[in-house]
């Protein structure tokens, strides 16, 4: 997002944080209701265009949202969405993306309050690695001919009782309502959103053998100092790197693996 939409999303985030921090709201229920609004806005193109029309007064758009949603979702959700449509959006699609982000954030907030946010972060990462290593599973989860119900049942059979309830909810929602995204992109977005709940960045660390607790603490401290923010480490073991570690933070890669150094030596020889 850029311009007006970025500012509108920032305001919506603040409203959600104020609501979940200062009131006894059921964050998981709020997430379900915001997800339902996301589905509505995603499906009804004309509606979201009206709700983001810059030529219409903000109060008029808020009143329309209230008439449509009152009695369908709780008052907290109505207030959040009404506040969002009062804001100015660069594109109507940005309103849908923002509502979906608030739904996911509400679920992550519920996990944070339950002291389970770290588990959810780790489970999202591990599930992403499982999907990337299993062509059969990925095909089943992205099959356009399969119903959302069938995909949801498959995920619940895989994750039920093995993962935190929030992880299950987030993954099921992503798979059954992909909204044109790849599964990998959606999982990465969820991981970043989870990390943001603690104002942390995510570092994907690949090593030939598992890191010791001392190594993980030292690496986390070094990266936190380098980037100026607390760092959450997603750890992956890949024997093909031979030795050393590779660290990816966003689009930046710090590669100190033996395989990379050998590859660089070969390139220099070839040159």
C-alpha positions, 0 to 999 in steps of 0.5 A: 500500500502507499499514500492514503491507504498506508495512512488509513491502515496505520489508523486502523491498526491503532484502533484495533490495538486500542480495542484489544488492549483496553477492553475485554473484547474476545479477540478470536471472535473479532477475528472471525467477524473481520474475516467475514467482512473481508469475504463480503468486501472481496466478493462485492466489488461495487460495495467496496467501491462505494465504501472507498469512493473519495467523492462520498462523505466519510460519515455517509460511508460509515452510516452505510457500513453500519446499516449493512453490518449491524445485527450481522456482527458485533458492535466492536467490528461495526465500529472498526469497519465504520472507522476504516471507511471514513478514511481515504483509500488509494484503491478499493482493494486496499480496504479488503487487504486491510480488513483481512490484516486486522482479522489476522492480527486479532487472532495473533493478539488472542495468541499473544494474550494466551502466551502462545505467540512464539508457538504460533510463529514457529508453527507457521514457519514449520508448516511453510517448510512442510508445504515447500517440501511436499509437492503432493500436499501443496497440490492438494491445498492449492487445487482449484477444483477442490472445495474450501470445505474439503481443504479445511477438513484436510488441514484440520486433520493435519493440524488439529491437536498438533498445532496451536488453535490460532495457527490452525485458524490462520492457515485454514483461513489462508488456504480456503480464502487465498484471494489470488495469493500463492500459499508461500506468500500468504504464509510468509505474510502471516509470519511477518505479521506475527513478528510485528506483534512484538515489533520484531523482525524475522530472520530465516537461518539455514545451517547444516546442523542444528544450532545450540542454544548459546549459538542461537542467543549469540546470533539473535543478539548480533542481528538485533544490534545490526538491525536495531530491532528484536529478531525472531529466528526461524531455524532451518537445517539443510545438510547441503550447505555443508557448514556455516550459516545463511541468514535471510532478513526480508530481501537481504541475504547474509550467506556464510555457508561453505557451499556458497564459498565453494560456488564463489570459488568456482565462479572466479575460476570460470571467470 
